[in-house]
Amino acid sequence: MAVGPQFEDLEFWAVYMRMVELGAGVEVIGTKAGETFKSKSGGLEATAEKSTRGLSPDDYDALLIPGGWAPDKLRRDQELLRLIREMDAAGKVLGFICHAGWVAASAGIMKGRPATGSEGIKDDMVNAGALWRNEPAFLDVNRVWGRVVADIPQYNRILAEVLSARL
């Protein structure tokens, strides 16, 4: 899972806990290993265990990006964008919820593909070539999309189904 400054608490921690519950090995990645980030509410923190620098898609089954304001910072990390493009090309699972679509748009992987997220990123996603869908959560080939915090149960259910089938 990726983390950055002002991540959305539940979109990170509820998803993280569900993945751990499934038995998945979860690593937290960020722009700098060891950096601790406060959530958007300021109430929770998460620490990057690894830097995005040099990570290989061969080492991961999935990459999940929570929303909040973190995606606006994460989308500037060229190593993360490279990893997303390579994982997408390899058919690895990518999870985007709420504002996380910004990272997918910056990675240049949205042309002609469906997406959802916070209504606040709709124009950015459409301008990046995405086909906007106002649905709580859905799977598009290897990409799992979630709209907002209220949709975490549906998002987690789809992630669990997809990852369980691949693990």
Steps between C-alpha positions, in 0.01 A plus 500: 500500500618848426486779755564872492420817692136548596382155393135418573495303826241237415601457137843404627440320831172319423648368174834416666324302774284313249806399301676378816183311595518324162852390580667728248849626574459876502788744458449873535688700239558873468736749347749441783546191718447565870295815445188525715194674360203647682157428363268767362318518835833508686382221727686205351846445359663254263870440437650408164704183539656532156572772250345478156850525352596189308198288594420224253151386399635144526508543878130586538161350421321832547547869567227686686476878516276665760342839451508818704745768392792255480438414133575860404850454645545136395426582135818708491714196587638379167610168651146429620359591159752265334403220738130553427556494123712184524256325733210593276683368191565174689131467592567541872215620722481875550256648751389863489244661730371856527773746392746217415392524138726804474797264523362278222442808283856623558632153416333536160300177521143631472430548129180315410474321836224541761562667834317632801596699807412816682285731290779756552733315261244423228616774261867404546423137427288576194772736372749212545284287272305301761142390453338629821262269688306612805501162675605409855766249388583279204767290334640593158731219387780544761388829653272525801327834541321647801313825517518636859532398867138379513584253222793333679298181574427446129857595403648262758266219391615529139867526602459190717336302218761599242801446724369173645465366147859601417679401820 
